[in-house]
Structures are given as structure tokens and as C-alpha cells.
């Protein structure tokens, strides 16, 4: 077995005791509490190596040997390796006293205080004051070796209400008692503000994340054939990927057909279309620096892939293992949802009226799809400080009548009977494109088209609208369908409205939609498309949020938010890393994973559609105040949908938060 990139054999052994994936995403020391919930290693790796007797603490670390003696090392030999020493500064002592703690023995600051009888009888509430108030007795922190930037850093818990005087004191105490250069590492936006106030040179969490050579996006294992997709590859090349391929991508594409696993050369966000698809299919997905170069020797070969929090493993399959693989049909069925596990909504075709947003509730998913029904439910919830742009639903019955009138069932049957349709992705893609083109050319019944225009004029004032998909095979508890169907932005004329509706209908046959549904077990005949025609808004900012930590299901108190300036069409594309933050309702901390790298944004064009405009580089999209408001709105949306975690699209117009979509957050792991 060969080690790949920076992942050594040690890394593969360390995976059994890997920290929670959020630690990798946040470039921080994993919580000791999280460590206690991880599987423990078995066999020889579990045998404890006796430690020489060491003092419970040292007042100074005068050499690398001193640091190593007291350090605890997480994920040794992996890209996530972190050697760290806990420290306590007793501010009450005169002069203030530094304790560098024997960290393998005392994994928590409070254990050190109690076991060494610095505070033998102090209750938890008094200990907690040392994180929250300026007049605290103790400062609790961690000093670490950051291997990816070659620097020692010290840091405090993200919820520590640090002040400038406290930081100055800590900085002076550490630098006077440590043998080498050391920088402050910020773990929240509050810490960044305090560091700037003190004038300290600091390392941000975001900067550390940028230097990570590996980032797990969706944990799991897979067996497949390595396919390296060139940076300049066309959509045809992507759609030629097979369900038993492990795709190595030099770019993060907007869409992807079902595959067995994904490794990308560029980081993406938790809410990129590719990662949402990976989570929905339950396949491993990770960012690996120079992935195409690292995996070149495996191109075209059958391998076993494992993506874990602390590293990834690629092992070439033996001829015996390859011979024992099940037939492709079985492997294809195992990609993503189990066939039949995600059920399309049974449509109610009796409803032919155009239903306004104000009338829609969850029960209307049978006529209009979950997306439209959920928008109505959010509007009816009257969540303070929010609005839902007005609109109306074109129900499934219109799609069904249009398609039956033009003999769609026969056309699909003939298409599927073409030689090679089932086995050749490129032939299948060509046939689907031809069918989409035909659908857009078919005429709509004059009375039906006139009804659409009348509703657009009467209810929405004939202004620009977004024409959006709302099928019976998306936004489901077991299948999100994120990014599979077409949205037509800022449609401004009656003729354009008719064409836009047909393009959304035709997107049932987008290649990525066809492949994803096939992998999930949806039959082509079971899918119907509703359409939601919604007032276009020229948003200042837009984004997506998840009402829990997408990297660690054990953090229900965390809200993940991804954002960009302008209209949110690009937020989930993943081509440029969006601004990403995480807010904890427990610690009240805002942690920055990345700031927006966009140099342009999308805005509504007066002539219809959208246009690209330059934006002020380096300006943050999200303020702390907006992050907290969004998190509170996300919690309210979650309550609206029976406490099920939600994937929510939002935008801002002025100081108002606009809700554009809510779907169940879908995650699988194989």
C-alpha cells in the first residue's frame, strides 16, 4: 500500500481515532469532549506506551524538548497533525504565574486546577467566569505547533470573551516563558477585533484553513475506478463519468452525475452543489491539494477510497478483489440512495388552478411540489424580520397535460430503446438534449398560456420574475435534488414567461437530473414538474445556511452560513469559495472559515436576466449582527418544519431578510 501526498501509513492507522470532522474544517484543536466520543483504536495501536515521569506543569518551556514532554499529539503523521500544550495563567498570583500543563495527563484545564488544588472546591459556575468576564482569575489557553505554516500559535476557546488587556497580558506572559516565536491565533470574530485593537500580529482561522493540504467534506468509503477529469474538461466529459468512477476533479463543477467518490483539487463549501450531491448520495468527498498529480499513478485503476477526518486512503484493489466486484447494475444502484428509498411525491392532478403563495401550505406539495409548498408555509409562519417574495404555482397538472398532449411517454420509451442509451453516457446526454429542445418547441395551449400571463400581470404586476422548479422529486427527506433543475432568472415579458416555463419543464431531462434520479431509484415516468413563478428581488447579499454543523452532526447548536454579494445564483456553484461562517448559540462565537473571494456579483439586468458587476474587493459580506439574525431566523424556520434540520436559501434587501427556499438537510454516509 502506498502513502499518497502527505498522508503516510501512520495517517491510515490514526484514522480509527480521528477527531470530529469539524476540527479539520476549523483548523483548531479538537475538543477533548469530542475525543471521548470517538472509536478507540484496537490491536497493537491500542497498547499504551509507558510515559516517563514528568511534572504536572512547568513555569516555562525553554526548549523543543520541554514542549514535546508536555504535548498531546492529535492525528500524528497526517495533514491534520496537531501537537499542543494547554496552559493556565494565574492572574491572582503576584507576579502572575504561568503553568504549562502535562496535557496527556490533564486533558482539561479544570482537571489541572482541581487535581493540583489551585482551586480545590470551586464550583463550575466560578470556573466558567474565567472565560466570560474581564476580572477573571485565570486565563485558559492552548499553545500549538501549526505544521502547515511552520509556526507556534496560542489560542483561547472560541467563546472566550477576551478583552484587549487580557490579551496583552497573555501575550507578554507567553512570549517571556516560551523558547521560540509564537503568534496569537484567533478563533472568533471577537478575537480578531481584540487582536486588531491591541496591534498584535495574529494568525486567523481562515488563513490556517487556506494552508491545509486536505479537507474532508463528506466522510465515507467507496470502491471504484479512478477517473481524472482535466481542468478544461467540458460538460460532456463530466457527464461521461460512470456511477462506479471515483472522480478526481481539477475544478469544482456546478453539477455532476452520480459517481462512487469525489476528490477535488480546489476547496469548495459545504453547500456547493457537488458536496450537496455527495452528501445526498452518501459518497466520500474531499479536497486534496494536487489531487490529479498525486493520483496520476492510479488513473484508470480500481481502488478502495476512504475519506476520514484526519486523512484519506487510496488502496489499489487486487485482481481477486476486482473479480469479486458485483455487476455494474448492482454497483450503480448502490450509488446514493437505495432504489425505492427516496419516493417521489404522489401527484394530485385534479388541481389545475394557479395557486398564489398566500394559499400554499405543506399539504399543497401534492399539487405544486415541496419547494413551493414550503415557501407558503414559511410565509404563513410570519417569522419576524423576514419576508417571502410573492408568487404563484403552476401545478403538476399543467405539466402532465402538456406532456401527454405531445406524447412524452412514447418519446421516452423510444429514447430509452435506442442502442447504447443505457450504457453510453455521451449518447444518453445527446438524446436527452434533443428531447429538451423538442419540449421547448412544443406549443402551449393558448388558454393555459393566457392564464399564466394574467396571473403574472394581476398578482405580480407584470414585473421581473424568477421561474423556478418545484418538482415532486426534489426537497424530499431522502433526496434533496439540489442543483438538478433549471431556474430562469428575471423573466420580464409574457412571451419570455411561456418559454421559461417550458425550459423549467424540460429540465426534468437535464443529464445530471436523469442520472441522479436513476441512481436514487426514481422511474422516469414518476417525475412531474411544478413551477413557481416568483417576484425577482435585486438582493444586496444572498446565501445558504444549514441549521446544524454540516461537518459534525453532534453540534445541533451550530448554524453554518455561506454567503456572497448580489443575487445568490452562484452561492452553491462552488467555482469560487464563498464567505463561510459558523455561529454557535451555545458559545455565542462566530467563527470564519473563509471570506468571499468574489470580485464581481450578479444583479438584475433592466432588460431581463442578470448582469455581472464589479464589487469592492476585501469587504466582508456578513457582519456579526447579520450572522446572529440569520441564525435566529434559521432556528425559526426549523421550528416551522417540525424541528427537522433545514437547508435554507436566503437573501437580504436593505435590512430585511428574504427567505427563498427551505428543504430538509440530507446527508448520507457509506
N, C-alpha and C positions, 0 to 999 in steps of 0.2 A: 504494500500500500504506500503510495507516495503522498507526502505532505504537499499541500497546494498553497501558493502565495506565502502568506505569513502564518498559515495555520499548520503547526507542527503536530507530530504524533502526540505530544503532550496535550495539545489542544483537544484532540479527539478523546483522550481519556478524561479530560476535565469536563467534557460536556455533561457527564452524568450528574455533576453537582453544579451545573450552570446557574447563575443568578437569573432573576426575572428579566425578561427582555427589555423592560422599561429602563433598566440600568444602562444598557448599551445605547438606547436612544438618547438618554440624558447625560451620557458621559460622566457618570458620577459613581461613587462608591455605593454598591448595593446595600440596602437596608439589612441589618442583622436579622430583623424580624422576618424579612423575605427569605433569607438564607435558611431559617429554621423550617420553612415550608417546602424546601426543595428536596428531591430524592437524594439520598446519601449514596456514595459510591460503595460498591461491593467488591469482594475479592481482594487481591493484593493492594489495590489503591486505597482500600478502607483501613489498612493496618496503620496505626498511629506510629509515627516516628518519634521516639522519646526526645523531648527538648531539654537542652541543658538548663540548669537553674539560672534564672535571670531575675533581676529585681522587678518589683511590681511597677516601678516607674523610674525615670531618670529626669534630672532637672534640666539637662541639655543633651543634644545629640551632636557630638563633636566629630563624628566620622560616619562614613557609609556603613561601617561595621555596627555602630550604635543603632542606626536606623534599621538595618537588617535584623538585628537581635530582637527588636520590639515589634517588627512589622507583621501584619497579616497580609497574605497574598491571595487575591481572588483570581481565578482563571489563569493560572500560571501557564506560560507558553503560548497564549492565544492573543489575538488582536485586542482583546478586552482586558488583558492582564493589568492588575492594579495592586501595587504594594502600598500599604497605608498604615499610619500610626495615629491612634486617637490621642488628643491632648486635652488637658484641663488647665486653665489659668485661674488661680485663686486670687481674686482682686482684693479680698479682705486682708490677706497677709501683707505685712509691711517689711520689706517691699513685696510687691506681687510675686507669687510663686508659680513656676511652670512645672507641670507634670506631663512628661511624655510617657504614655501608658503601655504596658505589656499587652498589646492588643489581642493576640491569640488567647490570653487568659481572661481579659476583661473586654468582651465584645461591645459593651455598652458603658457609656460614661457613668451612669448611675450606679452600676455594679462596682466600679472602681471606688466611687465616693463612699459607698456603704461598707465594702469589704476592707478598705483601708481606714475606716472610721473617721474620714474627714467630715462626713455628715451622717452619723450612725442612725439617727432617729428622725431624719427629715422626711416628711410625707411627700407624696408625688406632686401635690399642688405647689409645694415650695420648690421642688426641683424644677418644675415646669417654668417657674418665674425666670429661671436663668436663660430661657430662650426668648422671653417676651418683654422684659422691662429694662430700662436703662440702668437702674440702680442694683442690678443683679450682683451676686457674689462671684459667680463662676462664668467663664466663657468656655463652651464646649465646642471643639472643632476636630478636624481631621487633616493630617498632612500626608500628601500622596506623591508618588513618582508617576508623572504622566509620560508614558513611554512614547506616545505618538508625537509629542512636541519636545521631548528631552528636557523637561523642566519639573522641579518640585513645586507643588502648589499647596496652599492651605485653604480650607473652606469651612463653612458652617451650614447647618441644616437649612433647607430652603425656606422653612417657616420661621427662622430666627429673625426677630425684629431688631436687627442690627442697627446701631447708630454710628455716626462718624467718630465720636470719642472712643467708643468701644473698639471700632476697627483700628484706630490709630494705636491704641494700647496693645491690641493683639499683634499688630504688625511689628511694633517695636520689640515686644517680648519674644516673638518667634525669631526674628532676624538676629537678636542678641544671643539666642541659645541654639542656633542651628548652624551646621558646618558649611552649608552651601547657599547659593542664590535661591530664593523662593518667592513666588508670586501669589497674590490673593486670587482665588477662583470664585467667581460669582455664581450663585445657584438660584437667583431670582432677580426680577427687575428691581426690587427694593435694594438688593445688594449692589447692583450696578450703579444705582443712583448714589448710594453711600460711598462707593469707591470713587466715583467722579467728584463727589463733594470733598473727599479727603485728598484728592490729587494722586491717589495710588495707581501705579501701573498694575493692571489686572488682566486675568485670562477669563474670557466669558465662556459660558457653557456652549454657546453657539460656535465659537472658534474651535473648541475641542472637538465638537461633533464633526466639523468640516474636515478635520485631520484623521478621522477614523478610517482605517482601510477596509472596514467591514461593518455592515449594519443589517441585522436581521429585520425583515419586515413582516414575514409570516412564517412561523416555525413549522417544521414538519419533515417528512421523509418522502422520497419518491424513487422510482426506478424508471429510467428512460434513456433515450439516445441523445447525446449532446449535439445541439444544432446552434452554430454561431451565426447570428444574423448581422450582416455588415452594417456599419453606421449609415450608409447611404441607401439601405435597402428600401424598396418600395412597399406599398401596402400589399402588393401581390406576394412578395416574399414572406411577409408576416403571415398572411392568410394561408400560405402553403405549409405552415407548421402543422404538425400532426399531434393528436392527443397523447402520444407516447414520447414526445420530444421534451427534452429539458432545454429550454430556450436561453441562450446567452445573448443578451441584447446590449449593443453599444449605445443605444439611445433608449429613453423611456417612451414608448409609443402611446398614442391615445387609446388604442384598442388592441386586443389580442385574442386569437382563437384559443379554445381550450388546449392546454398543454399540461405536461406532468410536473413541471417545475420551472422557475424563472430565476435567473441571475442577471443583474444589470450592472453596467459599468458606471452609471450615474445614479446618485441618490435620488429618490423620489419621496413623496409624502405618504403618510398612512392612508390618505384619501385619494391618491392618484387612481385613475381608472384601472390601471394594471394591478395595483395592490388590492383594490376592492374586488376585482375578479379573482385574484389569487385567494383571498380570504373566502369568497363565496364558493370557490371550487375546492378549498381545503388543500391547496398545494403549497410547497415551500417556495419562498420568495426572499431574496436578499440582494443588497448592494455589495459588490466585491470589486475593489479597486483593480483595474486592469484585468477584468474577468476574461475577456477574449484571449489575451496573451497567456494568462495563467492556465486556461482550459484548452488551449490550442491542441495540445497533445491528445486530448480526449475527443476531439471533433469527430462526429460520426460513430462514436463508440457507445456501447451500452454501459451505463454506470448506475450506482446507487448514490443518491444525493441525500444528505442530512443537513438541514439548517437548524442550528441551535442558537441560544442566546449568546454563547461565548465563542462560536466559530462554526464553520461549515466543513463538511467532509464529502469528498468525492472519491468513490472507490470503483475501479473497473470491475465489471462482472466477469466471472469465469465462463468459459464455454458451457459448462454444465448448468450454470445459473441461467444463461441465455436460453439454452434449450428447454429449460423448465418453465420459461415465462408463459403465461396464458395467452390464448389467441388475442389478436388486436381488438376484436369486438368486445372482449371482456375488459381489456385494459382501457379501452375508450370509455366504457360505461363507468369505470371506476374513477374517472377524472371529474372531480367536483361532486355534485350532489348525486346520491344514489338514484337511478332511474325510478321515477314514481315517488321519490321522497319529497320533491317540491311540486305541488299541484297547482296548475293554472286555476284561476277563479272561474267557476262555472258561470257563464254569462247569462244575463236576463235580457233577451232580445225583444221583449214586449215593449220596453220603454223606447220611444222614438223621439220624444221631446228633447229640445236643447235645455239642459238643466243649468240654471245660474248658480254661481258659487254659494250664494246665501242659502240655497236649498240643499246643498250636499252634506251628507253625513257618512259615517263609516258604512252604513247599510247600502249606500249607492255604489260601492265597489263592484257590485254585480252588473251595474249598467255602465259605469264610467271608468272603472279601474281604481286601484288603490291610491294612485298619486292624486287624482282629482278629489276622491272622497276624503283623503287625509287633509287636503287644503281646506275643504269645507269644515272639517272637524276642528282644525286649528283656528279658523276664523270664528267659529261658534264658541270656542273656549275663551275668547276675549282676554288673551294674555296681555297684561299691562305693558305699555310701551311698544307694542308691536302692531303690525297690520299685515294683511294678505292682499296682494293686488287682485282686483276684481277680474272675473272671467266667467266663461260658461263651458259646459261639457258637451261635446258631440259624442253621443253614446255608441256602444258597440253595435247597436242595430244598424246604424248608418254604414259602418264598415262592412258588416255582414251582407247587407242588401247590395252594396256596390260590388263586392267581390263575387257574390253569387250571380249577379246580373252579367258579369263578364267571364263567367266560367272558370273562376280561380281554381276550384278543386281539381278539375280536369287538367288545367295547366300545370299545377303542382305535381300531379301524378305523372304526366308526360315528362316533366323535367327530371323527376327522380328516376325514371326508367331509362334515361339517357345512358349509354355505355360509359362507364367511368365516373358517373356522378358521385357515387358513394365512396369511391376510393381515391379520386384525384381532386385535391383541394382547389387547384387552379381552374380546372374545368368547372367545378361546382361554383366557384366565385364568378366565373364568366356567365354561367346560366342564371345565377341569382341577379346579377347586374342587368341582364336582359329583361328579366321579369320585372324588376323595379322600374326600368324605363317604360315598359308597357303600361304598368299601373298608372304612372303619371300622365300618360297619353290618353287613357280611357276617359270618356266624358262622365261627368256627374249629372244626375237627374236635375233638370232645371229648377224644379220646385225645391229640392233639397239645397242646392247652391244658393237660391234666393233666401231661404230661411237662415242660412249661415250669415249672409250679408246683413239681413235685417237685424239679427241679434247683435252683430258686431256694431252696427250703427246705433241701435236703440239703447243697448246696455253699456257699451264701451265707448260710445261717441265717435266711432269710426277712426280712432287713433291707432297708433302703432301697437301691435300685439306680438307676443311670443306664442307660437303654435307648438304645443308640447305633446309628447307621447304620454299615454296613460293606459297601457295595455293590461291584459289580465295575466301577464306573465312577467311582471316586474313589481318591485317594492313588496315582495312576499316575505314571510318569516324565514323561509328556507332558500330564497333565491332573490337577490336584490335586482339583478338585471341592469346594474349601474353602467351607463355609457354605451348601451347596446343600440338604442334607438335615436332617431333624429329629432332635434329641436330646430325650428325655423325662427330666427330672431327678427324682431322689429318689422313685421309684415304690415304694410301701410295702405294697400289698396284691396278692393274686393276681388279683383282677378287674382292678385297675388295670394289672397287668403285661400281661394279654392285650390291653387297649385300647392300651397304649403300643406294643406290638409292631406292631399294625395301623397306628398312626399313623406309625411309622417306615417301614413298608412303603409306606404311602400317599404319603410324602414323595418317592418316585420321581417323583410328578406335581406337586411344587411348581413354580410357574411359572418361578422362576429356574433350577431344575434342568433343566426341559424346554428352556428357551431356551439355556442354556449347553451342554447336550449336543447340541442341534441344530446350534449354531454349530461345535462340535468334531467333528461328523460321526458321532455315535452314533445308531443307529436305536433307536426306542422299544422294539422287540422284543428288543434285545440286552442290556437292562439288567435285572439282578436284584439284589435287596436281601437281604444277610445282616444279622443283628442281633447286637450284642454286649451282653449283659446284665452289668453291672459294678458291683461294690460301690461305693456312694456314699461319698465322703470329704468331710468338712467342712474344707476346706483353709483355712490361715491366709493364704496368698498363692497366686496362680496366674498363669500367663502362657504365653508362647510364645517360642521362640528359634530363630534360624537360625544354622547352623554356618559361615556366612561373612558378610561385609559385604553386605547386600542392595542397597546403593547403588553398590557398586563390586566387580565380580567379581574384580578384581585384588588383593583383600585376603583371601586364604584364612585368614590368621592371626587374623581378627576374628570374634567372636561377637556377634550382635545379640540383645538380650533385651528383651522387652516384658512388663510385669507390672502387676497390680492386687491389691488386698487381697481376700480371700474366695475364692469359687468363680469359676473363670475363664470363665464363660459370656460375660461382657461384654468380655473382653480383645480379641477380634477384631471386635467390633461397630463400633468406630470413632466412637461417638457422643461420648465424652469421651476426650481424649488420655490414653493410658496412660503409665505410667512407662517410659522407654526409655533404655537404656544400651548402650554398645558396649565390649567388652573385647578388648584385643589381647594375644595370647600372646607377641608379639614385644616390644612396648614395656612390657608389664605395666600399661598405663594403663587406667583406667576412665573413660570419657567419658559425660557425662549429656546426652542430647538433650532429655528432658523428665521432670519429676516428675509423679506421679499427681495428676490434678485431681478425683478422685472424692471425694464427701462421704459416700457410702454404699457398702456392699458386699453381696454376696449370700451367704447362709449357708443350710444345710439347715433346713427347717421340720420340726418334730416331727410335724406332721400330713401330711407329704408335700409335694413340690415345694420351692421355695426362698422365702426371705423377704429383704427389704431391711432392713439395719440401718445405723445411722449409724457412721461411723468417725472417728478422730481426724484432723482436717484438718492438712495440712502434714507429716505423718510420712512419711518415706521408706519405700517398700515394700522396696527392695533395699539390703542392706548390701554393702560391698565384699567381705566374706568369702563371702556367698551368691553374688555375681556370679561370683567365681572358681570356686566349686564348681560352679555351673551350667555354666560354660564347659567345665570338665573333663568333666562328665557329657555335654555335647553332643558333645565330641570322641570320647568312648567310644561313644555311640550311632552317630555317623558311621562309626566303625570297624566296628561291628556290621553295618552295611549297605554294606559294600564300598567305603568311603571316598566314598560319594555324599553330597553336602550334604543336610542334613535340616532340615525344619520340624517342631519338636518342641513338643508341649504338655506342660507340667509344672505341678506344684503343690508346696506344702510343707505338711507336717503335723508340727508340732514342728520338730525339726532334721533331719527326713528329707525327701529329695527324692523326689517321686512322679512317675512317668512315665505319661502318659495317652494319648499318640499320637506317632507319628513317620511322616512322609511325605516323599518326595523334594521338595526345594525346586524349584519350577517357575518359570521365568522365560523370557519371550519378548520380542523387540523387533522392531517392524515399522518 
